[in-house]
Amino acid sequence: MRILIVGGGLAGLALAIALRRQQAEVDIIERAPSWPTQGTGLYLIGLATRALQALGVGDAVIRNGFTIRKQSLFNHRGRLLAEANVETFWRSCGPCIGLPRVVLHEWLASKVTNARVRFGVTVTSLTQSDSEVTVRFSGNAQGSYDWVVGADGIRSTVRRLAFGSDATAYRGQMGWRFIAPLPASVTGWSAYLSRGRTFLFVPIDRDRAYCYADEVIAQPDSATHSRLDRLRELFEDFPPVVRQTVDALKSDEAVHYSPIEEVLQPDSVRGRVVLIGDAAHAMSPNMASGAAMAFEDALVLAELLARRLPAVDVVHQFFQRRVPRIEWVRAQTHRRDRMRNLNPLIRDIAMRMLWPRIYAANYQRLLDAP
Ligand SMILES: Cc1cc2nc3c(=O)[nH]c(=O)nc-3n(C[C@H](O)[C@H](O)[C@H](O)COP(=O)(O)OP(=O)(O)OC[C@H]3O[C@@H](n4cnc5c(N)ncnc54)[C@H](O)[C@@H]3O)c2cc1C
């Protein structure tokens, strides 16, 4: 079986690893010139670490991550509203961890021993017959594959070529991401909420935190040159732990700034072309489920391909096993956005009384393996 994976991000690498034990010729093409050497952080929930265990890289990644035991919500004055014990909640799956993105990427890439990886290459056309897909690459080379998997992220070229759709939609928020020194008072996942503004710390090791901030804003903002000034201005009425972290940033370049978008692609399989990860279903990061869903896609697809089923059965079963789960997560991200944007008085009362129950209700359905 010949499989082309377009994109060497979390989804693409996970799929290559999941295909390790199969008699398959796997090619990965990655548009970037090399694996990333810098980036921000990631919060991996128990679903993601369970999937990493299934891929055989769980122990190493968990050892290199910072174990998160609780998620704490504060109001924008720094008053604790509620805590959810995520260690207990995810016990049947795996721990929740924070870690630098590049660390995860390095571990995954180091386990891809079964694929030919080509950097600086993309796909320019896809032509399908019943039995194969003919691919033209940048540079004009050509290849034929039994399956082509689009793991090329939110702006997927494979999605555009095979499905003819853009499918991205703005979620009404702009997001900032950066790495900062870990404040002494931050011991776990800690989010500070105000109306339309959120600031989150996720420890990624003993000295550093991954910080994520967002602002509700009707239209995407393209003024990336003043993103740090905007961040400082927006969070100046937040507690000192947030203000000092933001004030210590030195330049716009230290901060990633982008619209929060989702991909609304109704079908993720067409013929012998399959979309996985963000290419199929990018969504708001407020459930921290992007990596988990990408890994699960990879595991399920590899399992179906291993059974050498007819293509139509692969398509059907992949759809049945993935779509309801993904749509559940998406619905929770929308619910969380609505909740966050309630009148702060009502929201804070609801959070104080219900947060651990809301947390469990968001994720309970996902505890069973995909
Ligand atoms: C602000 C923000 C914060 C987030 N925080 C978290 C979090 O804490 N935890 C979590 O689980 N998830 C988080 N996510 C989601 C998570 O980042 C994604 O779900 C995950 O990275 C998806 O992996 P992927 O491999 O599908 O896509 P990507 O990581 O985007 O990888 C796609 C790869 O394809 C390559 N590529 C693109 N186009 C082409 C092409 N035409 N040809 C060849 N290669 C191509 C790219 O260079 C890249 O290497 C966050 C997302 C955002 C926006």
The ligand as an ORCA input file, in Angstrom:
! r2SCAN-3c Opt
* xyz 0 1
  C      -4.114     29.651     19.453
  C      -4.145     28.150     19.439
  C      -3.799     27.448     20.586
  C      -3.858     26.046     20.594
  N      -3.551     25.374     21.737
  C      -3.695     24.029     21.779
  C      -3.434     23.303     22.973
  O      -2.996     23.858     23.981
  N      -3.627     21.948     22.958
  C      -4.085     21.295     21.854
  O      -4.268     20.071     21.902
  N      -4.320     21.954     20.703
  C      -4.143     23.293     20.647
  N      -4.379     23.964     19.481
  C      -4.777     23.192     18.299
  C      -3.573     22.467     17.721
  O      -2.515     23.375     17.536
  C      -3.922     21.829     16.391
  O      -5.144     21.135     16.515
  C      -2.834     20.877     15.900
  O      -1.622     21.571     15.732
  C      -3.278     20.251     14.591
  O      -2.215     19.533     14.025
  P      -2.159     19.314     12.435
  O      -0.993     18.434     12.212
  O      -3.492     18.913     11.952
  O      -1.902     20.748     11.835
  P      -0.563     21.669     11.942
  O       0.015     21.549     13.313
  O      -1.005     22.994     11.460
  O       0.434     20.996     10.908
  C       0.248     21.095      9.524
  C       1.586     20.837      8.847
  O       1.382     20.801      7.442
  C       2.361     21.606      6.800
  N       1.733     22.100      5.562
  C       0.784     23.053      5.429
  N       0.424     23.171      4.143
  C       1.168     22.283      3.439
  C       1.246     21.940      2.071
  N       0.467     22.550      1.153
  N       2.129     20.990      1.682
  C       2.922     20.361      2.608
  N       2.881     20.650      3.925
  C       2.006     21.602      4.338
  C       2.654     22.718      7.801
  O       3.912     23.317      7.540
  C       2.617     21.920      9.109
  O       3.867     21.329      9.375
  C      -4.285     25.352     19.436
  C      -4.618     26.061     18.275
  C      -4.545     27.445     18.283
  C      -4.917     28.197     17.019
*
